[in-house]
Amino acid sequence: MTTTSCADAEAAPEARIEPGGIQEVLAGPSGPHIAAVFDLDGTLVAGYTALVFAGDRYRRLQVGPNEIARTIGLGLAGVAGRATFRDLITLGASTWKGRSYDDVEALSQHLFTTKIADRIYPEVTDLLAAHRARGHTIVLASSATIFQVGPVARYLDIEHVLCSQLEVDEEGTLTGEVLEPMMWGDGKARAVQTFAAGHAIDLGQSYFYADGDEDEALMHLVGHPRPTNPGRRLAAVASRRGWPVHRYSSRGGRTSGVTSLARNLAGLSAAVPTTALAVGAGLLNGSRRMAIDLAAGTAADLLLAVAGVQISVVGEEHLVERRPAVFVWNHRNNFDPVIVGKLVRSGFTGVAKKELRRDPLFGIAGRLLDVVFVDRQDTTKAIESLAGLDHLISQGVSVLIAPEGTRSPDGALGPFKKGAFRIAMSAGIPIVPVVIRNASVLGPRNANIMRPGKVDVVVRPPVDVSEWTTEDLDERIAGVRQIFVDTLADWPGTYSA
């Protein structure tokens, strides 16, 4: 684990700002006259959204022999260099001929929610946040159709969208035709130029993030070309011209996925016997708590290290400033509890939903760590379960709990439930906010495979609860939540590369 304490951050010399990163954006000029233009497929989203729609049609058995023949023929023509983008987009549009625009739009939102949302690169959403912080005009410019682009733009709150538009008749039915101009290559470059002229955008100070070789024309028009996961030709152009290249693996393709799976399996394979040895060492010393602490710390170290995960921490001293404590963190995926456990390191237990008791890995680990499993559907039973923590806390054991109660579905900070704060009030111990900026780089909400990455964490000073009352509890909880909001909005220290 690489860590940076507050003292280290203050004493360290000013870091050199590398071109192409978030720090460059944050240190650069501000104002709406600067645009940040993002492509869709391969740039904002891993893979090709068109394949999601095609796969859905195949699963629904909506593809006839004629369409299959046309697709094969077009694929062969593409290999021979005879197929054009116009042919591809026209084929895609023709599959929706005769369908209601509203029906396809509803389908597109469903496919986005179930198939595409988890493919959005968190690295790019961080870039979006940096550009917004500087007041830049955000534009999504893609050759894809509005059905592919629209849900992504709404999800990421991107107001300006330039994409391929489909013809609709007076009854709201798709005709199967694509409206001009085509958003491809020079066509996309011209569309962005037109947009810039109409919105007083200075392209010489603007940014363009894209992966496709066909996007080279627009790269030459902006002051900050940023090839993102580029193809071979665009990567070669970037190398010749010295353009900074962004490559992301958090939502990577099959190869990176297989590598991450192998890393995770290796981590588990190493963690099991090593944890057993740690438990044995603790028991030999006659201390069950020592066994628990050695096992938990060793397992977290191995799992994260073998998976290629680094953690950068600001405020590390607050982890040990007052113990025991209730450590609360913002919940994004299955891996952030491991991060918090590694940081707290020893002398802790946790609270989890009762369903995890049956999980083959977490259930065993939870019982080892004296985790309290609660029934979130039954408040009375949940409160009774939490009462069992009093004895552990009296022995100096801290509690780890995610106050949102569940993983955030969209990355936004959710409302905080009262359980963690009632525990702190009952035991008379402080609340320690652990703010995680980017756990999503390790995987989306429901991921079971941890990808390599560097996670930024800020540990805030302990919050004393000695003067809290039941009457002002809601207000107090809102104050702790605001600590998270403020920290995420104005991050101390530097962002991970």
C-alpha positions as CSV (number, residue, x, y, z in Angstrom):
1,M,0.0,0.0,0.0
2,T,1.3,3.5,-0.8
3,T,0.1,6.1,1.6
4,T,0.4,9.8,2.0
5,S,-0.3,11.4,5.3
6,C,-1.4,15.1,5.7
7,A,2.1,15.9,7.0
8,D,3.7,14.2,4.0
9,A,1.5,16.1,1.7
10,E,2.4,19.4,3.3
11,A,6.1,18.7,3.3
12,A,6.4,17.3,-0.2
13,P,7.5,19.6,-3.0
14,E,4.9,20.6,-5.5
15,A,4.3,17.7,-7.9
16,R,4.9,18.2,-11.6
17,I,1.6,18.3,-13.4
18,E,1.6,15.7,-16.2
19,P,-0.1,16.6,-19.5
20,G,-3.4,14.8,-20.1
21,G,-4.5,14.2,-16.6
22,I,-7.1,15.5,-14.2
23,Q,-4.6,17.8,-12.5
24,E,-3.8,19.4,-15.8
25,V,-7.5,20.2,-16.3
26,L,-8.0,21.5,-12.8
27,A,-4.9,23.7,-13.1
28,G,-5.9,25.0,-16.6
29,P,-8.1,27.9,-17.7
30,S,-11.8,28.0,-16.8
31,G,-14.9,29.1,-18.6
32,P,-17.7,27.9,-20.9
33,H,-15.7,29.0,-24.0
34,I,-13.6,25.9,-23.5
35,A,-15.3,22.6,-24.6
36,A,-14.6,19.1,-23.4
37,V,-15.8,16.8,-26.2
38,F,-16.2,13.1,-25.5
39,D,-16.8,10.2,-27.9
40,L,-19.0,7.3,-26.7
41,D,-17.9,3.8,-27.6
42,G,-14.4,2.9,-26.4
43,T,-14.1,6.3,-24.7
44,L,-16.9,6.8,-22.2
45,V,-18.1,3.2,-22.4
46,A,-16.1,0.1,-22.8
47,G,-16.9,-1.8,-26.0
48,Y,-19.6,-1.1,-28.5
49,T,-23.1,-0.2,-27.5
50,A,-24.4,-1.3,-30.9
51,L,-23.5,-4.9,-30.0
52,V,-25.7,-4.7,-26.9
53,F,-28.7,-3.8,-29.0
54,A,-27.8,-6.5,-31.6
55,G,-27.4,-9.1,-28.8
56,D,-30.8,-8.2,-27.4
57,R,-32.4,-8.7,-30.8
58,Y,-30.7,-12.1,-31.2
59,R,-31.8,-13.2,-27.8
60,R,-35.4,-12.2,-28.6
61,L,-35.2,-14.1,-31.9
62,Q,-35.9,-11.0,-33.9
63,V,-33.3,-11.5,-36.5
64,G,-34.4,-13.1,-39.7
65,P,-32.3,-15.0,-42.4
66,N,-32.2,-11.9,-44.7
67,E,-30.7,-9.7,-42.0
68,I,-28.2,-12.4,-41.1
69,A,-27.1,-12.6,-44.7
70,R,-26.8,-8.8,-45.0
71,T,-24.7,-8.7,-41.8
72,I,-22.4,-11.4,-43.0
73,G,-22.1,-9.8,-46.4
74,L,-21.3,-6.4,-44.9
75,G,-18.7,-8.0,-42.6
76,L,-16.9,-9.6,-45.5
77,A,-17.1,-6.3,-47.4
78,G,-15.6,-4.5,-44.4
79,V,-12.7,-7.0,-44.3
80,A,-12.1,-6.3,-48.0
81,G,-12.2,-2.5,-47.4
82,R,-15.4,-2.0,-49.4
83,A,-17.9,-1.3,-46.6
84,T,-18.3,2.2,-45.4
85,F,-19.7,3.7,-42.1
86,R,-22.8,4.7,-44.0
87,D,-23.4,1.1,-44.8
88,L,-23.1,0.1,-41.2
89,I,-25.3,2.8,-39.7
90,T,-27.9,2.2,-42.4
91,L,-28.0,-1.5,-41.6
92,G,-28.5,-0.7,-38.0
93,A,-31.3,1.8,-38.6
94,S,-33.1,-0.5,-40.9
95,T,-33.6,-3.1,-38.1
96,W,-35.9,-0.6,-36.3
97,K,-38.0,0.2,-39.4
98,G,-41.7,0.2,-38.5
99,R,-41.1,0.4,-34.8
100,S,-42.4,3.1,-32.5
101,Y,-39.8,5.7,-31.5
102,D,-41.1,5.7,-28.0
103,D,-40.9,1.8,-27.8
104,V,-37.3,1.8,-29.0
105,E,-36.4,4.6,-26.6
106,A,-37.9,2.6,-23.7
107,L,-35.8,-0.4,-24.8
108,S,-32.7,1.7,-25.0
109,Q,-33.2,2.9,-21.4
110,H,-33.7,-0.7,-20.3
111,L,-30.5,-1.9,-22.0
112,F,-28.6,1.0,-20.6
113,T,-29.6,0.2,-17.1
114,T,-29.1,-3.5,-17.3
115,K,-26.1,-3.8,-19.7
116,I,-24.3,-0.5,-20.4
117,A,-24.2,1.5,-17.2
118,D,-21.6,-0.7,-15.6
119,R,-19.4,-0.3,-18.7
120,I,-18.9,3.4,-18.2
121,Y,-15.3,4.1,-17.3
122,P,-15.1,5.7,-13.9
123,E,-11.8,7.3,-15.0
124,V,-13.7,9.3,-17.5
125,T,-16.4,10.3,-15.1
126,D,-13.6,11.8,-13.0
127,L,-12.5,13.8,-16.0
128,L,-16.0,15.0,-16.5
129,A,-16.1,16.2,-12.9
130,A,-12.8,18.0,-13.4
131,H,-14.1,19.8,-16.5
132,R,-17.3,20.7,-14.8
133,A,-15.3,22.2,-11.9
134,R,-13.6,24.5,-14.4
135,G,-16.9,25.5,-15.9
136,H,-16.2,23.9,-19.3
137,T,-18.9,23.1,-21.8
138,I,-19.3,19.3,-22.0
139,V,-20.3,17.7,-25.3
140,L,-20.9,14.1,-26.2
141,A,-20.2,13.7,-29.9
142,S,-20.7,10.2,-31.4
143,S,-21.6,8.4,-34.6
144,A,-23.9,6.2,-32.6
145,T,-27.7,6.8,-32.7
146,I,-29.6,8.8,-30.1
147,F,-30.9,5.5,-28.7
148,Q,-27.3,4.5,-27.7
149,V,-26.2,8.0,-26.8
150,G,-29.2,9.4,-25.0
151,P,-29.3,7.3,-21.9
152,V,-25.6,7.7,-21.3
153,A,-25.9,11.5,-21.7
154,R,-28.8,11.7,-19.2
155,Y,-27.0,9.4,-16.7
156,L,-23.8,11.6,-16.9
157,D,-25.8,14.8,-17.0
158,I,-24.3,15.9,-20.4
159,E,-26.5,18.6,-21.9
160,H,-25.0,18.9,-25.4
161,V,-25.3,15.8,-27.6
162,L,-24.2,15.4,-31.3
163,C,-25.1,12.0,-32.7
164,S,-26.6,10.2,-35.7
165,Q,-30.4,11.0,-35.9
166,L,-33.0,8.7,-37.3
167,E,-36.0,9.6,-39.5
168,V,-39.4,9.4,-37.8
169,D,-42.7,9.7,-39.7
170,E,-45.8,11.8,-38.5
171,E,-47.1,8.8,-36.4
172,G,-43.9,8.5,-34.4
173,T,-42.7,5.5,-36.3
174,L,-39.1,4.9,-37.4
175,T,-38.7,4.7,-41.2
176,G,-35.3,2.9,-41.1
177,E,-33.5,5.9,-42.7
178,V,-30.7,8.0,-41.2
179,L,-30.8,11.8,-41.4
180,E,-27.9,13.7,-42.8
181,P,-25.2,14.7,-41.9
182,M,-23.5,11.4,-40.9
183,M,-21.6,11.8,-37.6
184,W,-18.4,10.1,-38.8
185,G,-14.8,11.3,-39.4
186,D,-14.9,14.6,-41.2
187,G,-18.7,14.8,-40.6
188,K,-18.2,14.7,-36.9
189,A,-15.4,17.3,-37.1
190,R,-17.7,19.6,-39.1
191,A,-20.6,19.1,-36.6
192,V,-18.3,20.0,-33.7
193,Q,-17.1,23.1,-35.6
194,T,-20.7,24.2,-36.2
195,F,-21.5,23.7,-32.6
196,A,-18.5,25.6,-31.5
197,A,-19.4,28.6,-33.8
198,G,-22.9,28.6,-32.3
199,H,-21.8,28.5,-28.7
200,A,-18.8,30.8,-28.7
201,I,-16.4,27.8,-28.2
202,D,-12.7,28.3,-28.6
203,L,-11.5,25.0,-30.1
204,G,-7.9,26.1,-29.7
205,Q,-8.4,25.8,-25.9
206,S,-10.7,22.8,-26.0
207,Y,-10.3,19.1,-25.4
208,F,-11.3,16.0,-27.4
209,Y,-11.4,12.5,-26.0
210,A,-11.9,9.6,-28.5
211,D,-10.6,6.2,-29.5
212,G,-11.3,5.8,-33.2
213,D,-8.9,6.2,-36.0
214,E,-11.6,8.2,-37.8
215,D,-11.5,10.8,-35.1
216,E,-8.1,12.1,-36.1
217,A,-9.6,15.0,-38.1
218,L,-11.2,16.4,-35.0
219,M,-8.1,15.8,-32.9
220,H,-6.2,18.2,-35.2
221,L,-8.8,20.9,-34.6
222,V,-8.6,21.2,-30.8
223,G,-5.8,22.5,-28.7
224,H,-5.8,19.5,-26.4
225,P,-6.3,16.3,-28.4
226,R,-6.6,13.3,-26.0
227,P,-6.7,9.9,-27.7
228,T,-8.4,7.6,-25.2
229,N,-8.0,3.8,-25.6
230,P,-6.9,4.6,-29.2
231,G,-6.7,2.2,-32.1
232,R,-3.4,1.3,-33.7
233,R,-3.4,4.2,-36.3
234,L,-4.6,6.9,-33.9
235,A,-2.0,5.7,-31.3
236,A,0.7,6.0,-33.9
237,V,-0.4,9.5,-34.8
238,A,-0.4,10.4,-31.1
239,S,3.1,9.1,-30.7
240,R,4.4,11.2,-33.6
241,R,2.7,14.3,-32.4
242,G,3.3,13.9,-28.7
243,W,-0.4,13.8,-27.8
244,P,-1.0,12.4,-24.3
245,V,-2.8,9.0,-24.5
246,H,-5.3,7.8,-22.0
247,R,-5.7,4.0,-21.5
248,Y,-8.3,2.6,-19.1
249,S,-8.6,-1.0,-17.8
250,S,-11.2,-0.7,-15.1
251,R,-14.0,-1.8,-17.6
252,G,-11.5,-3.5,-19.9
253,G,-12.0,-6.1,-22.5
254,R,-11.8,-9.9,-22.4
255,T,-8.0,-10.0,-22.0
256,S,-7.8,-7.6,-19.1
257,G,-10.8,-9.4,-17.5
258,V,-9.1,-12.8,-17.7
259,T,-6.0,-11.3,-16.2
260,S,-8.0,-9.7,-13.3
261,L,-9.7,-13.0,-12.7
262,A,-6.4,-14.8,-12.5
263,R,-5.1,-12.2,-10.1
264,N,-8.2,-12.5,-7.9
265,L,-7.9,-16.3,-7.8
266,A,-4.3,-16.1,-7.0
267,G,-5.0,-13.6,-4.2
268,L,-7.7,-15.9,-2.7
269,S,-5.4,-19.0,-3.1
270,A,-2.7,-17.2,-1.2
271,A,-5.0,-15.6,1.4
272,V,-6.6,-18.9,2.6
273,P,-3.5,-20.7,3.9
274,T,-1.8,-17.5,5.0
275,T,-4.9,-16.5,7.0
276,A,-5.0,-20.0,8.6
277,L,-1.4,-19.5,9.7
278,A,-2.2,-16.1,11.1
279,V,-5.1,-17.6,13.1
280,G,-2.9,-20.3,14.4
281,A,-0.3,-17.8,15.5
282,G,-2.9,-15.9,17.4
283,L,-4.4,-18.9,19.1
284,L,-0.9,-20.1,20.1
285,N,-0.6,-16.9,22.0
286,G,-3.9,-17.5,23.7
287,S,-5.6,-14.6,22.1
288,R,-8.7,-15.0,19.9
289,R,-8.6,-11.3,19.1
290,M,-5.0,-11.4,18.0
291,A,-5.9,-14.3,15.7
292,I,-8.8,-12.3,14.2
293,D,-6.6,-9.2,13.7
294,L,-3.8,-11.1,12.1
295,A,-6.1,-13.0,9.8
296,A,-8.1,-9.9,8.7
297,G,-5.0,-7.8,8.1
298,T,-3.2,-10.5,6.2
299,A,-6.1,-11.4,4.0
300,A,-6.8,-7.8,3.0
301,D,-3.1,-7.2,2.3
302,L,-2.9,-10.2,0.0
303,L,-6.2,-9.7,-1.8
304,L,-5.4,-6.1,-2.7
305,A,-1.7,-6.6,-3.4
306,V,-2.2,-9.5,-5.7
307,A,-5.1,-7.8,-7.5
308,G,-2.8,-4.9,-8.2
309,V,-4.6,-2.4,-6.0
310,Q,-2.8,0.6,-4.4
311,I,-4.4,2.9,-1.8
312,S,-3.4,6.6,-1.4
313,V,-4.5,7.9,2.0
314,V,-4.7,11.5,3.3
315,G,-5.4,11.8,7.1
316,E,-4.1,8.4,8.0
317,E,-3.4,9.5,11.5
318,H,-7.1,9.8,12.2
319,L,-7.4,6.0,11.9
320,V,-5.8,5.5,15.3
321,E,-6.5,8.9,16.9
322,R,-9.4,7.5,19.0
323,R,-10.3,3.9,19.4
324,P,-12.7,2.3,19.6
325,A,-14.8,4.2,17.1
326,V,-17.5,3.7,14.5
327,F,-15.8,3.9,11.0
328,V,-18.3,5.0,8.3
329,W,-17.6,5.0,4.6
330,N,-19.4,5.6,1.3
331,H,-20.4,2.3,-0.3
332,R,-19.8,1.8,-4.1
333,N,-19.1,-1.9,-4.7
334,N,-18.1,-5.2,-3.1
335,F,-14.5,-4.1,-2.6
336,D,-14.6,-0.9,-0.6
337,P,-15.2,-2.9,2.7
338,V,-11.9,-4.6,2.0
339,I,-10.2,-1.2,1.6
340,V,-11.6,0.1,4.9
341,G,-10.7,-3.1,6.7
342,K,-7.1,-2.8,5.4
343,L,-6.9,0.8,6.6
344,V,-8.5,0.2,10.1
345,R,-6.3,-2.9,10.2
346,S,-7.0,-4.3,13.7
347,G,-9.5,-4.4,16.5
348,F,-12.7,-4.2,14.4
349,T,-15.9,-5.9,13.5
350,G,-18.6,-4.9,11.2
351,V,-22.3,-4.9,10.4
352,A,-23.7,-6.5,7.2
353,K,-27.1,-7.5,5.8
354,K,-28.2,-11.0,6.8
355,E,-28.2,-12.3,3.2
356,L,-24.4,-12.2,3.3
357,R,-24.3,-14.8,6.1
358,R,-24.9,-17.4,3.3
359,D,-22.1,-16.2,1.1
360,P,-19.4,-18.9,0.9
361,L,-16.6,-16.4,1.4
362,F,-18.0,-13.4,3.3
363,G,-20.2,-15.6,5.5
364,I,-17.1,-17.4,6.8
365,A,-15.0,-14.2,7.1
366,G,-17.9,-12.5,8.8
367,R,-18.3,-15.1,11.5
368,L,-14.5,-15.1,12.1
369,L,-14.7,-11.3,12.6
370,D,-17.8,-11.4,14.8
371,V,-19.7,-9.4,12.1
372,V,-23.3,-8.7,13.1
373,F,-25.7,-9.7,10.4
374,V,-28.9,-7.7,10.5
375,D,-32.4,-8.1,8.9
376,R,-32.9,-4.8,7.0
377,Q,-36.5,-5.6,6.5
378,D,-37.3,-5.9,10.2
379,T,-36.3,-2.9,12.2
380,T,-37.0,-4.5,15.6
381,K,-34.8,-7.6,14.8
382,A,-32.1,-5.3,13.4
383,I,-31.9,-3.3,16.6
384,E,-31.8,-6.5,18.7
385,S,-28.9,-7.8,16.6
386,L,-27.0,-4.5,17.0
387,A,-27.3,-4.8,20.8
388,G,-24.7,-7.6,20.6
389,L,-22.0,-5.1,19.6
390,D,-22.0,-3.5,23.1
391,H,-19.9,-6.3,24.6
392,L,-17.3,-6.1,21.8
393,I,-17.1,-2.3,22.0
394,S,-16.5,-2.5,25.7
395,Q,-13.4,-4.7,24.9
396,G,-12.1,-2.0,22.6
397,V,-13.4,-3.3,19.3
398,S,-14.3,-0.7,16.7
399,V,-17.3,-1.1,14.3
400,L,-17.2,-0.7,10.5
401,I,-20.5,0.2,8.8
402,A,-21.6,1.8,5.5
403,P,-24.3,4.2,6.6
404,E,-26.0,4.2,3.1
405,G,-26.9,0.6,3.8
406,T,-26.3,-0.5,0.3
407,R,-24.1,0.1,-2.7
408,S,-24.9,3.3,-4.6
409,P,-26.7,2.4,-7.9
410,D,-25.3,5.5,-9.7
411,G,-22.2,6.5,-7.8
412,A,-24.0,9.4,-6.1
413,L,-23.9,9.6,-2.3
414,G,-27.1,8.2,-0.9
415,P,-29.0,9.1,2.3
416,F,-27.5,7.9,5.6
417,K,-29.4,5.5,7.8
418,K,-29.3,5.9,11.6
419,G,-27.8,2.6,12.7
420,A,-24.2,3.5,12.7
421,F,-24.9,6.7,14.6
422,R,-27.1,5.1,17.2
423,I,-24.3,2.6,17.8
424,A,-21.9,5.4,18.4
425,M,-24.3,7.3,20.7
426,S,-25.1,4.2,22.7
427,A,-21.5,3.2,23.3
428,G,-20.2,6.8,23.6
429,I,-17.6,6.4,20.9
430,P,-16.8,8.8,18.0
431,I,-17.7,8.5,14.4
432,V,-14.7,8.5,11.9
433,P,-15.6,9.4,8.3
434,V,-13.6,7.4,5.7
435,V,-14.2,9.1,2.3
436,I,-13.4,7.0,-0.7
437,R,-13.2,8.9,-4.0
438,N,-12.9,6.3,-6.6
439,A,-13.5,2.7,-5.5
440,S,-15.3,2.2,-8.8
441,V,-12.0,1.9,-10.6
442,L,-11.8,-1.6,-9.1
443,G,-15.1,-2.6,-10.6
444,P,-18.8,-1.6,-11.0
445,R,-21.5,-2.0,-8.3
446,N,-22.1,-5.7,-8.7
447,A,-18.6,-6.8,-9.8
448,N,-17.0,-9.9,-8.3
449,I,-13.7,-9.5,-10.0
450,M,-11.4,-6.8,-8.6
451,R,-9.4,-4.9,-11.3
452,P,-6.0,-3.2,-10.7
453,G,-6.2,0.5,-9.8
454,K,-5.2,3.2,-7.4
455,V,-7.9,4.3,-4.9
456,D,-7.9,7.7,-3.2
457,V,-9.1,7.9,0.4
458,V,-9.4,10.7,2.9
459,V,-9.9,9.9,6.6
460,R,-11.5,12.8,8.4
461,P,-11.0,13.6,12.2
462,P,-13.2,11.8,14.6
463,V,-16.6,13.3,15.2
464,D,-17.5,13.5,18.9
465,V,-21.1,12.3,19.7
466,S,-21.1,13.0,23.5
467,E,-23.5,15.9,23.1
468,W,-25.8,14.3,20.5
469,T,-29.4,13.7,21.5
470,T,-32.3,11.7,19.9
471,E,-34.0,15.0,19.1
472,D,-31.1,16.4,17.0
473,L,-30.0,13.0,15.6
474,D,-31.3,13.8,12.0
475,E,-29.4,17.1,12.0
476,R,-26.2,15.5,13.3
477,I,-26.3,12.7,10.7
478,A,-26.8,15.3,8.0
479,G,-23.7,17.1,9.3
480,V,-21.6,13.9,9.0
481,R,-23.0,13.3,5.5
482,Q,-22.0,16.8,4.5
483,I,-18.4,16.0,5.4
484,F,-18.5,13.4,2.7
485,V,-20.2,15.8,0.2
486,D,-17.7,18.5,0.9
487,T,-14.6,16.2,0.7
488,L,-15.7,14.6,-2.6
489,A,-16.4,18.1,-4.0
490,D,-13.1,19.6,-3.0
491,W,-10.6,16.7,-2.7
492,P,-7.5,17.4,-0.6
493,G,-4.2,16.1,-2.0
494,T,-3.8,14.8,-5.5
495,Y,-5.9,12.6,-7.7
496,S,-4.7,9.1,-8.7
497,A,-3.3,8.9,-12.1
